[in-house]
Amino acid sequence: MNAPIIWFSKQQNTVESSSFGSEFVAARIARDLIVSPCIKLRMFGCPIDGPANVFCDNQGVVKNASLPESTLSKKHNTINYHVVREAAAAGILQFGKVDGTTNLADLLTKILPVPRRKLLLGSILYQRMKKFLGV
């Protein structure tokens, strides 16, 4: 798969009381980082085929961002919710759940035990080696 990937790590400007709120803030930031290059590519005449995949390890965020019938019970996340839902409804983003034990982002964001770190690094190296060998 040859696709541009943006890796972004920054301290959030707000303090959230739950991981749900933090993940929704991160989803809005991801939406902002995805929409800007898409607009530029369209201006250059490059076609954009399908939505960008956004993976999250919080099932509540995936559900609220993906399903139109879901309702938000936390009012302080309203702006982030509507911005992300609008992008999902417009077909710009597509949310998917990634299992917390195989989340590659944890390599750069969490202190992990050695066996789990080796497992995650091994999966990255395995994918790179497959690409290198042309398999």
C-alpha positions as CSV (number, residue, x, y, z in Angstrom):
1,M,0.0,0.0,0.0
2,N,1.5,3.3,-1.1
3,A,-0.3,6.1,0.7
4,P,0.9,9.2,2.5
5,I,0.7,9.0,6.2
6,I,0.9,11.8,8.7
7,W,2.2,11.2,12.2
8,F,1.3,13.9,14.5
9,S,2.1,14.2,18.2
10,K,1.4,17.2,20.3
11,Q,0.1,18.1,23.7
12,Q,-3.6,18.9,23.6
13,N,-4.6,22.4,24.5
14,T,-7.5,21.2,26.7
15,V,-7.7,18.9,29.7
16,E,-10.2,16.2,29.4
17,S,-11.6,14.1,32.2
18,S,-12.0,10.9,30.1
19,S,-10.2,9.1,27.3
20,F,-13.4,9.6,25.2
21,G,-13.0,13.4,25.3
22,S,-9.2,13.2,24.5
23,E,-9.8,10.8,21.6
24,F,-12.5,13.0,20.2
25,V,-10.2,16.0,20.4
26,A,-7.6,13.9,18.6
27,A,-10.2,12.9,16.0
28,R,-10.9,16.5,15.3
29,I,-7.2,17.3,14.9
30,A,-6.9,14.3,12.6
31,R,-9.8,15.6,10.5
32,D,-8.1,19.0,10.3
33,L,-4.8,17.4,9.2
34,I,-6.6,15.3,6.6
35,V,-8.9,17.9,5.0
36,S,-6.1,20.5,4.3
37,P,-4.0,18.2,2.0
38,C,-7.1,16.9,0.4
39,I,-8.2,20.4,-0.6
40,K,-4.7,21.2,-1.9
41,L,-4.6,17.9,-3.9
42,R,-8.0,18.7,-5.5
43,M,-6.8,22.2,-6.4
44,F,-3.8,20.6,-8.2
45,G,-6.3,18.3,-10.1
46,C,-5.5,15.1,-8.3
47,P,-8.5,12.9,-7.7
48,I,-9.2,11.7,-4.2
49,D,-10.5,8.1,-4.2
50,G,-12.6,7.4,-1.1
51,P,-12.3,8.4,2.5
52,A,-9.2,8.5,4.6
53,N,-9.0,5.8,7.2
54,V,-8.8,6.9,10.9
55,F,-8.1,4.2,13.4
56,C,-9.0,4.6,17.1
57,D,-8.8,2.2,20.1
58,N,-11.9,3.8,21.8
59,Q,-15.1,2.0,20.7
60,G,-17.2,4.9,21.9
61,V,-15.5,7.4,19.7
62,V,-15.7,5.0,16.7
63,K,-19.4,4.5,17.2
64,N,-20.2,8.2,17.8
65,A,-18.1,9.2,14.8
66,S,-19.4,6.6,12.4
67,L,-23.1,5.9,13.1
68,P,-25.5,8.7,12.2
69,E,-28.1,7.5,14.8
70,S,-25.6,7.8,17.7
71,T,-26.2,10.6,20.1
72,L,-23.6,12.5,22.1
73,S,-24.2,12.5,25.9
74,K,-21.2,14.8,26.8
75,K,-22.1,18.3,25.9
76,H,-18.6,19.8,26.3
77,N,-17.5,17.6,23.3
78,T,-20.2,19.0,21.0
79,I,-18.0,21.0,18.6
80,N,-15.5,18.2,18.1
81,Y,-18.4,15.7,17.7
82,H,-20.1,17.8,15.0
83,V,-16.9,18.6,13.0
84,V,-15.9,14.9,13.0
85,R,-19.4,13.7,12.2
86,E,-19.7,16.1,9.3
87,A,-16.4,14.8,7.8
88,A,-17.6,11.2,8.2
89,A,-21.0,12.0,6.7
90,A,-19.3,13.8,3.8
91,G,-17.2,10.7,3.1
92,I,-13.9,12.4,4.0
93,L,-13.2,10.1,7.0
94,Q,-13.9,6.5,7.7
95,F,-13.4,5.4,11.3
96,G,-12.2,2.0,12.3
97,K,-11.5,0.3,15.6
98,V,-8.0,-1.0,16.3
99,D,-7.4,-3.4,19.2
100,G,-5.5,-1.8,22.1
101,T,-3.0,-4.7,22.2
102,T,-2.0,-4.2,18.5
103,N,-2.1,-0.4,18.3
104,L,1.1,0.7,16.6
105,A,0.7,4.2,17.9
106,D,1.4,2.9,21.4
107,L,5.0,2.5,20.4
108,L,5.5,6.3,20.4
109,T,3.0,7.3,23.1
110,K,3.2,4.8,25.9
111,I,5.7,3.0,28.1
112,L,5.3,-0.6,27.1
113,P,6.6,-3.9,28.5
114,V,9.4,-5.4,26.5
115,P,7.4,-8.4,25.0
116,R,4.6,-6.0,23.7
117,R,7.2,-3.6,22.3
118,K,8.9,-6.4,20.5
119,L,5.6,-7.6,19.1
120,L,4.6,-4.2,17.8
121,L,8.1,-3.5,16.4
122,G,8.1,-7.0,14.8
123,S,4.9,-6.3,12.9
124,I,6.3,-3.0,11.5
125,L,9.5,-4.7,10.5
126,Y,7.6,-7.6,9.0
127,Q,5.5,-5.3,6.8
128,R,8.6,-3.4,5.7
129,M,10.4,-6.6,4.8
130,K,7.5,-7.9,2.8
131,K,7.4,-4.6,0.8
132,F,11.2,-4.7,0.3
133,L,11.1,-8.3,-1.0
134,G,8.0,-7.5,-3.2
135,V,5.9,-10.2,-1.6
